Amino acid sequence: MFPSKKSLELCEKAHSLIPGGAHTYSKGDDQVSSNAPRFLLRGKGSRVWDLDGNEYVDWGMGLRSVILGHVYPEVVSAVKEAVDLGSNMCRPHPFEVELAELMNEVIPSAEMVKFAKNGSDGTTSAVKLARVHSGREKVAVCKEQPFFSVDDWFIGSTIMNAGIPKAIRDLTVKFGYNDLDSVKLLFEENPDEIACIFMEGTTGVPPKNNFLQKAIDIAHEHGALFVMDEVITGFRYGLGGVQAYFDVKPDLCIFGKAMANGFSVSAIAGRRDVMELGGIRHDKERVFLLSTTHGAELHGLAAAKAAINVMKEKDVSKKVWETGDKFMSEFNRISAENGMDKFIYMEGYGCSPIAMFVDEDGAPDFKLKTYVMQELFREGGVMFPGYFAPSFSHTDEDISKSVSVFDKAIKKAKEAKADGFEKHIQGDVIKPVFRKYN
């Protein structure tokens, strides 16, 4: 299977009109094998269809944002009703209060909430609040976690930091996950300078020896805040997010992605005394927290309300965990049976499993990943963008079909690895998003 002439021509047109050919780097052509579909046209449940009419079991689910399933009836119905009310108003709408109340109910650390459109809106706002609250400028981020924001405070700390002044780059420092000594060292090396510890609860590796709570304690001991990025983990690990799963309470947290089943809504939530710094009912210096014209679009808020209520009523996270655990078990079984489990395996938590493609030294093997993806698309029927996002709509049939296709791809990968991937890969090898040059 290979994209049609029509798809390839549209792809070239996209690159002539859009830097990178897409509006998210994760959707770029450099993130998939050369025979991957160039465009996806529509989705329904756990399936998607490309521009050429091919159907796939979708394990990407809108960059992990679709947790219930594509075009989920209750969400779509709520959106359609909201559209008839208008898209935006010049004064607040009751939906804003209703969704805020719902978020405060289900998120353990939420006392106040502010809505926006994407995760970076929330994460950057959290950094601003932490800086105001502490009177400090530096942010400590977890070095193993790949992405927190499109804004300078984070991107400046990556290898892809072109265009960002050194003065800003120097304000972000890094510690290691599960490495409490590295957290302590940062505060020793930067006395009274760190505004907050900023991290995800997990990206698949479990916290050890009560790491999260101890990191919170260290932050508070030094007058800093603890900020948890729940853009990916929120609702996927459970209704209360990963903070509820690990029973910790961050000062601030940020949600997005699954919050509205793919619709554009995000939120920053947390302690009242910190959040209120961005309000108007205090006599302190004003803080420009968030002011987004589209942050309270009615259809987005309606989608979030509907999605969260479905997740409450149907115990969605339980089904998502079960699906992911089953798929991970089957995936690792077939990799072991093919003698490739040292190089291809899945790990992490069932609600958000991670596919690993590594070489003999355990380093990422992009040739192996590219070849497996190439053979998946050649075989057809499985949309694998490099990660897995089980949803409420995935079925045992989806798992069986996907395992069968992966089995064939892994068998071929074993042979290609022995023969040399360069002889078998069509087109370019997948590249990491964060790199210095193209």
N, C-alpha and C positions, 0 to 999 in steps of 0.2 A: 504494500500500500504506500502510495506517495501522493502528495498534494497535486491537484490538477493544475493545468495551465492557468485556469481562472484564478485559483487561490494564489499561485506564485506571482501572477501579475498584480493582484491586489496587494500582496505583501510588499512588492517593490514600490507601489504607489504609496503605501503606508510609510515606508522609510523615507520617501521624498517629501512627505508632509509632516511627519511626526518624528522628533529626535528619538532614535532607538526603535521606532516602528510600533511602539506601544506606550501606554501611560503609566506602567509600572515596570520596573526593571525585571521583576520576577517573571513577567510575561514575555520577555525578550527572546528573540530567535537564538541567542547565545546560551539560553538555559535549557534547550531541548535538542534532540537529535535532528538532523537535516530532513528526515522524512516525517517529522511531527506535523500535525495539522497546523496550517498557518492561522486559521481563524476558527472559533467556535461560534455557531449560529444561535443555538438555543439549548435549553436544558429542561428536564422534567424528572422529578424525583432524584434517583441516583444516576441518571443517564444524561449525556450530552450528545449533540450532533454537530458535525463540522460543516463547513461551507459546501463540501462535496456530497453531503448526505450520509456520511458514515456515522454509525452509532457507537458510543463508548460507555463502559462503566466508568464513572468519574470518581477518581480518588483525590482530585485536587479541590473540588467544591469551592470554587471562587476564592482561591488563596486561603482556604480554611474558614471562610466567612459564612458559608452555607452549611448550617448544622442540622436543619430539619429536612432539607431536600430542596431541589430547585422547584420554583413555582409552588411552594407549599400552600395549600388551599386557604387555611385560616389567615395566613399573612397576606396573601394576595387579596383576599376579600376585604381585610381591614384597610389595605392601601387603596383599593378602589373606592371604598366609602369615603376615605379621607380626601382623595383627589377631588371629589364633588364638593368639598367644603372650601376648596382653594388651596394653593400651595404654600402661601406665606402671608403673614399679617404684619402690620406695623405696631401692634401691641401683642403681649403674650397670649397664647392660646391655652385653654384648660389642659390640653394634651401634655404640655410641659410640666405641669404640676402632677398630673396623674402618673406619668412615667418616672418622674423624680421620686415620687412616693413609692412606686413599685421597686425602683432600684435600691432605695433605702431599706426596704423590707427584705430583699434577698441578699444584698451584699453586706457581710458582717461589719466592715469598717466604715460603711457609708452613713454619714450624718447629713451631708449636703452634696448636691450633684450639679454639674454644669455640662450641657450637651454641645457637641460639635459634629464634624463630619468625618474625620479620620483619626487614626491613632496618634499621629504626630501632633495634632492640635492639642490633645490631652497631655501627652508626655512633656511637651515644651511648656505648657501651662503649669504642670506640676513642678518643673524645675524652677520656674519663675516664683511660684509660691514658696518653695523651699528656700530660695535665696532671700526673699523678703523676710520670711519668718526667722531665719537664722542670722541675717545680716552678713552672709558670706557668699562667695562666688563660685567655688569649685564644686564639681559634681563627681562622685565616685561611681563608676559603672562596672558591671561584670564583664570581664574581657572575653569570656567564652561565648557570650550571648551576642548574636550577630547584628541585631537591628533594634533601635529604639525610636528614631525620629529622622525625618528628612532635613531637620533644621541644623544650623551650624554647630550648636553645642554638642551634638553627637557625631554628625558626619565628619566634623573636624578631627575626631579621634580615630578615624578609619584611614586606611591606605588611600581611599578615594576622596582626598581632602582638598582637591584643587579649588581655588577661589575663596578659601576660608582663611582669614588672617591668623597668624601664629598666636596672637594675643588671645583669641577665642579658643584655638586648639589647646592651649596650655591650661585652660580652665577645667578640662575633663581628665581625670585620672582613673586608673583601672586596678581592680583587684581580681582574685581568682575565686571561682565557685567552689564551695566547700573548703576554702582556704582561709580560715579565720585569722591566721597570722598575717596574711596579706592585707586583710581589712584593718587590723590593728596598726600595721605598719604605715598605711596611708594616713591615718589620723596622727601618728607620731611625726611623720615627715611633713605634714601639712597642718600644723596646730592652728585651731580656730579659723580654718579656711574652707572646710568642707561643709556644704549646705545640706547634702543628702547622700544617702546610699540609694542607688537606682538599679533595679534588676527585675528579671522575671523570677517567679518562684521556682521554676524549673523549665528546661528545654528538653527534658527527657532523662537527664541524670538525676537521681534522687538526692535530696539534701541529706547530709550525714551528720550525726552527732548534734542534732537540733540546730543546724547551721543557720537557718532563717531567723529563728527567735534570738539566737546569740548575736547575729548581725544587727537585728533591731535594737537589742540592748546596747551594743557598742555605739550605734548611731545616737541613741538617746543620751548615753553617758557623756558623749562629746558635744551635745547640743545640736545635733543634726537630725533631720527627718529620715524616715525609711519610706521609699516610694516603690510600689510594686506595679510593674507593667503586666497587666492582665489582658492585653489586646488579643493575644492568641489563646491564653489559658482560660479566660473568662467564659463561663457557662459550659465550656467543653469538659473541664475537670469536675464540674458539678454546678448546681444553680448558684452557689455562693462563690464560685471561682476557685482558683488554686489556693487562695488564702484560707478558705473554709476547709479545703481538702487537707492542708497541712496545719490547720488550726493556729494561724498567726494573724496578727492585726496590723497592717501597714498604716502609716499616717495618711498617705494618699495612694490612690490606685487609679488605673486607667483601663477602660474597657472599650471594645470595638468589635470588629469582625462578626462573630456569631451573635452578638447582641441583637441584631435586627435581621438575622438570616440573610445577610448579603446586602441589605439596603444600607445606605451611607449614614450611619449614626455612630458616634463615639461618646464617651463620657469620662470626665474626671470626677472622682468622688473621694470623700475622706472626712477627716476631723473637722467639726464645725468651726473651731477657733482658727484653723488654718485656711479653710475654704472661704470663710467670711472676709478674709483680707481682700478678696476680689469683689466684695459687695459694696453697698452704699450705706449700710446701717452701722457705721463706726466712725470715730473721729480721728483715725490714723491717716497716714499718707495713702493716697489713692493708688491702687494696683490695677493696671490694665490686664486683667486676667484673660478673658476670652470674650470676643465680640464678633460673632460670625453671622452674617446675614442669613445663611442657609442652615445654621446650627439647629434651628427648630422648625424645619420644613415639616408640614403636617404629615405627609405620607410616610416620611422616615420615622417619625415618632410613633405613628400608628403601627408601622411594621415592627418596631421594637417592643411596643406594648403587647402586640399579638404574639410575637415570637417568645417573649419571656413567659407569658401566660401558658402557652403550649408546653414550654419546657417544665413549668411547674406542674401542670395537670397530668402530663404523660410520662414523667420521669425520663426525659429524653437522654440525659447523661448516662443513665444506667444502660440503655440500649446502645449508645455510642461506644461505651466501654466494652460491652460484650462483643460488638462487631469488630472492634479493633483488636481485642485480645484473640479472637478466633482467627482473624486474618493473619496476625503476627505469628501465631502458632503454626498455621499452615504454610506460611511463607518460609519460616525457618526450617520447617520439616523438609520441604522440597529442596531447599538450598543444601541441607545436610545430605540428603539422599543423592544429590548430584556431586557431592564432594566439594562444594563451593562455599560452605558456611564460614570459612575463615575470611572470605573476601566479600560475600554478600549476605547480609542479615538484617533483621529488624530488631530494634531495641526501644526502650523507653516505656511510656504508659499507653495502655490500650486506647485511650481517648484521643491520643495524638502521637501515634508511633512514628519512628524515624527509620528510614531505609538507609543502610550504610553500604558503601561500595569502597573498599579499601585495598591497598596493595599488601605485599608481604610484610612491610614494616608497620602496617596499620594506618598509613597516611591515606587521605582521600585519593581515590583513583578515578579521575574524570574520564579516562578512556573506557574503563570497565562500565561506568555508569552510562556513558554515551552509547556503548554497544548494546547494553541490555535495553535501554530505551528504544534504540533503533529497531531491535528485533521485536519488541512489544508492538510498536506501530506497524511493523511489517506484517506481523501476525494479525493485528487488528483487534479492536473490541475493548481495549483498556486504555483509559486516559490516566497516565502516570506522569505528573510534572516534576517528579523528584522528591516528593514527600507524600504522606498519606493523611487524609482528613475524613475518617469515617463519619457517616451521618445517620440520622434517625431513619432515613429512607433506604439505606443499603440493606440488602437481603442476603440470605445464605446462597442464593443463586448467583448473586454478584461476586461473592467470595469464591465460589467454585469456579466460575468462569475465569476470574482473574488469576487464581492459582494455576489453572491449566495453562494459561498464556504465559505466565511467568516461568512455569516449569520448562516450556519449550525454549524460552529466551535464555534461561540459565544454562540449559544443556548446550546451546550454541555458544554461550559465553565461555564455557569451559574449554571448548575446542579453539575458539578464537584467541583466548588468552595464551594457550600453548603455542599457537601459530604466530602470534603477534597481532595486536589489535589494529595496527596501522594498515594491515592488508585487508581489513574487513569493515572498517568504519567508512561510511559514505559522508562526505562533507566534513565540517569542522567538529572538533571535540568541544563539549560543554565547558564553559568557563565559570569561575566564581563571579558573583555580582560585584563584590568589592575587590577591585584590582586597579593597579596604577595606570595601566595603559590597555587599550583595546586589543 
